[in-house]
Amino acid sequence: MAFLEYLADPSTQRSLLEQSGEHLFLTLVPVAIAIVLGVGLGIWAHRVPALSRTIVGATSTVLTIPSLALFAIFVPLVGIGNTAPMIALTLYALLPIVRNTVSGLYSVDNAVVESAKGMGMGATKRLVKIELPNAWPVMLAGIRVATLLTIGIAAIAVLAGGDGLGTEIFRGLRRIGSAGAFESLLGGTLAVVVLALLIDLAYLAIGRLTIPRGIRE
């Protein structure tokens, strides 16, 4: 009952809505940067197989670093605020994008690539017109995973001075044992879950719009 009253409070609704917008910004900007970097690294790893293990291994190593520790590493360099968490979140988002870009490009039928080459297509044209479109379903899956991963990790950005729904969650944690603490903790957590579900639905819609039915099925 107390939780429903908490949700019905206009000030709570405004706060959660504002923090959700901040959380979305804190998630989508790093993911956008990671897409540019990750796709580029994935293409490079596919083109130069000798570098594939190094590139994938380096991005994998980032995920072994505790998120709070990685946030803290960048605080002395860029200060308290959203910048340090956004740098760290960009690094965390790289692995699924890089790995799926490499996997997607390797999944393209070699006969199709050779046919394009026989038609006189250069390497860049083959990449843009043949390889990337056919690799897109696998790449999109990696971007989707990276985004959902980032949404979850972004909740602790508040510990490095960042914004987002972590503000409400840690407000509850700081007040554990006092009135309203559980409501804040649960409210912030549920808002993160709802945001993740909405983003996931958005990716499903993007997939339906951008992946031809033949490939999708």
ABEGO torsion letter per residue (X at the ends): XAAAAAAABAAAAAAAAAAAAAAAAAAAAAAAAAAAAAAAAAAAAAABAAAAAAAAAAAAAAAABBAAAAAAAAAAAAEBEAAAAAAAAAAAAAAAAAAAAAAAAAABBAAAAAAAAAAGBBAAAAAAAAAAAAAAAAAAAAAAAAAAAAAAAAAAAAAAGBBEAAAAAAAAAAABGBBGAAAAAAAAAAAAAAAAAAAAAAAAAAAAAABBAAAAX
